[in-house]
């Protein structure tokens, strides 16, 4: 039985197993093409000797043992994805409830989360992930998300009774969620890269295809969990007449259980304790890992534009569309069965549903063969289309349910590109162990910065005379949305251009490396690590 997108021939499974043991026997040796150049005969002798000795030693191992190891790796990744999905889905559902239920307080909370998220990604996440390892950092991030949900319970419980407790809970919860989010998404990216590479080593399959497959499978599970937990709020409050405090409590329980369960997943740092990327570095280098990579690797300067565009568009959708367009255009006054929370939750769930469907198709159909750079075109077009529609139709009174649903579906397509193909691009463009924390921290940081800018522009761009682009929000304040919409379109275009530049640079680096390598050289690395064959080397070519 096989568990991945591609599979090696059955007749070669025993050879693959022996090859894996060759890799394990060399796990403490680190050699690069610049360090050692072996003659072809010597390389052949070493490989042959290691292969035969390991096969003799492990002659009792059968292909079923290899299948079991492959199944365990795949099942572990699915478990991690499900637990992450439950925890994060509960947090997103709570954020949506806060936006709909708390007015300006909810907007400020989301802004605090975004700013703290950016700060954590810049100064904290790489240090925590490299020090604790990806699994322990992942668990810490989920626990911090759980604290946020508990604080949201207190915020809702004491609202109208003890204002200082309610407001303090809102601020503390938002800060903890932002810091935890930076740690969580950095460690998740590193764990994802480690899992996909470990799986590829076991199966002998193409690393880039497995990375893309794992990214889309994770995104699909992640988004399905978000849909279910958002739908829970709609169903429980609207149909079952649950009090909101009960709903907050259910989300808190989900977060607690998923956080504790995450401790049982495979710890790749424990499995290979000598390969933490910057574990021997000083505290300053660890803390500034994302900034050091941004400064030293030219590709990163262009890669961060796409997550920034996605973050700004997400903030626009959550704050402007969810907070003001839906309440004004889809007033529930004439239908007592509807509520603002129901409408916002349903629209948000539709975006997640369309994203999960796209990721599922990318993982399981021939759409997986579409080139990554072409998928990024789709993402950039999605981010630009949403503000462009509001440029054409600026007045709330002109909007209706099908139009708003269309906007959320478009955002879902753009989100699918962010969660799947862009995730795998960061893993493939920055494959070295020492790069991973910094790469995914920069991805999280740029998203956080974009989200914070989007929230703040939505709050502080004011105007005095109501008009097509001077919109009266539901709190009666006037906001000038034209500059925000133009900025979103510009950043969507920059994100598209930036990814293509980074892609061209990556391919140039690959060609340069292949041209300068001596055909008799051999590459040996530790864990992440194996004797890299030429085809795999192409996927994991390092910086120029």
Secondary structure, 3 states (H helix, E strand, C coil): CCCCCCCCCHHHHHHHHHHHHHHHHCCCCCECCCCCCCCHHHHHHHHHHHHHHHHHHCCCCCHHHHHHHHHHHHHHHHHHHHHHHHHHHHHHHHHHHHHHHHCHHHHHHHHHHHHHHHHHHHHCHHHHHHHHCHHHHHHHHHHHHHHHHHHHHHHHHHCCCCHHHHHHHHHHHHHHHHHHHHHHHHHHHHHHHHHHHHHHHHHCCCHHHHHHHHHHHHHHHHHHHHHHHHHHHHHHHHHCCCCHHHHHHHHHHHHHHHHHHHHHCCCHHHHCHHHCCCCCCCHHHHHCHHHHHHHHCHHHHHHHHHHHHHHHHHHHHHHHHHHHHHHHHCCHHHCCCCCHHHHHHHHHHHHHHHHHHHHHHHHHCHHHHCCHHHHHHHHHHHHHHHHHHHHHCCCHHHCCHHHHHHHHHHHHHHHHHHHCHHHHHHHHHCCCHHHHHHHHHHHHHHHHHHHHHHHHHHHHCECCCCCCCEEECCCCCEEECHHHHHHHHHHHHHHHHHHHHHHHHHHHHHHHHHHHCCCCCCCECCCCCCCCCHHHHHHCCCCC
